[in-house]
Amino acid sequence: MKLGKLDLGNKLIVAPMADVSDAPFRKIAKEYGAGLTFTPMVSAKGIIDNEFHALRIFAFARDEKPIGVQLLGNNPEYLAGAVHELKRYKPDVIDINCGCPVEKVTKLNFGAQLLDDPILMGKLIEAMVNVAEDIPITVKLRLGKSDGKINILETAKVAEESGASAIIVHARTRSTKYKDAPDWDWLVKVKEQIKIPLIGNGSLFTPQDIKEMIEKTNVDTVMVARGALGNPFLFSRYRELIENGSDPGEPDLEEIEKVAIKHARLIAREYPEAVATIKARKNIIWYFKHLDGVTKFASTIMRTKNVEGEIKMIHEHVEKLKQNFYPKDDRELIDQKFKERVLFWLKE
Ligand SMILES: Cc1cc2nc3c(=O)[nH]c(=O)nc-3n(C[C@H](O)[C@H](O)[C@H](O)COP(=O)(O)O)c2cc1C
């Protein structure tokens, strides 16, 4: 699959995730074989105004390439201005967020609110394309506002006609929750209608899920968000599945321990201690979410005061897991809680 000059082959894309897809997260995903990662959504106006917070969100190191930056906005001038600013950092892709359903985003008429105004959406894309030169512009969409207001065939066409190099479709509407399944039929219909590459997104948690979406809907590749949390192994497992025909399965405990610690240390290097402690905590817990004792582990690690303390907890937890110390968890329930809540998934 090609995005402008960037040839992804059959590699996968890591979704933009606010407060999650930071440099440590992206680095680990890339090491395990992700083909393209994204910085979290960032305000186009924030970039133009040189706001420190905005600059921090999209900052990336050169060795992270290929990388995409995702913009949030609804003003053609601001979006064009932000693309212009970004050009000197040479991201490989610039995306416009037309899918975020979170209220603090939609009430500013950003994100999924743009699905209601395809004409404006087209103007925004055109404004970006006009200044982007050889950087491909992509558009991240949802199916529409709600089940009765699905307009993905229209918005996909608008994106293509406005010069987008590819679209990413999260196969849910703005009002569909994570607990409802994505609707793959729409991916099939979109693919039949457009010539630019289509990237599928929504509830891909295993290499088999990914293979199935690609085979059944004909999307060119996929983008993964929740499935990559504490699980960079998804990328290497998928590659094995495609290249050698078999999925090596979940990594062993040693591998999980090693990567969780590596991730935590990268976070410690990136942020001041207090911030790092909080950021590392949620990532560490995600690495162990499919193993027994995660609730107990999470409550213990919540009490640690720094990343080194968290790393000590990882060692202790792994030892307990090896000794089958924990009673069996209700895996299905825990998995469902994680998928639906993501961030505060262990709170009652
Ligand atoms: C913690 C978190 C943060 C997210 N932040 C963004 C974002 O900044 N921009 C965006 O377009 N989507 C964002 N999303 C949505 C994902 O990119 C993705 O479209 C959605 O989660 C469906 O994919 P999944 O089923 O693989 O999780 C976020 C999702 C999560 C879980």
The ligand as a MOL file (V3000), in Angstrom:
LIG
                    3D

  0  0  0     0  0            999 V3000
M  V30 BEGIN CTAB
M  V30 COUNTS 31 33 0 0 0
M  V30 BEGIN ATOM
M  V30 1 C -7.0110 6.6970 24.1450 0
M  V30 2 C -7.5030 7.0220 22.7670 0
M  V30 3 C -7.2070 8.2400 22.1970 0
M  V30 4 C -7.6460 8.5380 20.8940 0
M  V30 5 N -7.2740 9.7330 20.3190 0
M  V30 6 C -7.5540 9.9470 19.0030 0
M  V30 7 C -6.9890 11.0540 18.2970 0
M  V30 8 O -6.1890 11.8470 18.8230 0
M  V30 9 N -7.3540 11.2160 16.9950 0
M  V30 10 C -8.1930 10.3380 16.3440 0
M  V30 11 O -8.4780 10.5140 15.1640 0
M  V30 12 N -8.7130 9.2830 16.9890 0
M  V30 13 C -8.3860 9.0560 18.2830 0
M  V30 14 N -8.8510 7.9200 18.8920 0
M  V30 15 C -9.6690 6.9630 18.1170 0
M  V30 16 C -8.7690 5.9000 17.4690 0
M  V30 17 O -7.7950 6.4730 16.6360 0
M  V30 18 C -9.5780 4.8710 16.6640 0
M  V30 19 O -10.1900 5.4870 15.5740 0
M  V30 20 C -10.6640 4.1860 17.4900 0
M  V30 21 O -10.2080 3.8750 18.8020 0
M  V30 22 C -11.0930 2.8750 16.8260 0
M  V30 23 O -10.0010 2.0270 16.6530 0
M  V30 24 P -9.7360 0.7690 17.6140 0
M  V30 25 O -10.9910 -0.0370 17.5930 0
M  V30 26 O -8.5460 0.1030 16.9950 0
M  V30 27 O -9.4870 1.2910 18.9870 0
M  V30 28 C -8.4410 7.6110 20.1850 0
M  V30 29 C -8.7540 6.3810 20.7840 0
M  V30 30 C -8.2770 6.0670 22.0430 0
M  V30 31 C -8.6000 4.7250 22.6280 0
M  V30 END ATOM
M  V30 BEGIN BOND
M  V30 1 1 1 2
M  V30 2 1 2 3
M  V30 3 2 2 30
M  V30 4 2 3 4
M  V30 5 1 4 5
M  V30 6 1 4 28
M  V30 7 2 5 6
M  V30 8 1 6 7
M  V30 9 1 6 13
M  V30 10 2 7 8
M  V30 11 1 7 9
M  V30 12 1 9 10
M  V30 13 2 10 11
M  V30 14 1 10 12
M  V30 15 2 12 13
M  V30 16 1 13 14
M  V30 17 1 14 15
M  V30 18 1 14 28
M  V30 19 1 15 16
M  V30 20 1 16 17
M  V30 21 1 16 18
M  V30 22 1 18 19
M  V30 23 1 18 20
M  V30 24 1 20 21
M  V30 25 1 20 22
M  V30 26 1 22 23
M  V30 27 1 23 24
M  V30 28 2 24 25
M  V30 29 1 24 26
M  V30 30 1 24 27
M  V30 31 2 28 29
M  V30 32 1 29 30
M  V30 33 1 30 31
M  V30 END BOND
M  V30 END CTAB
M  END
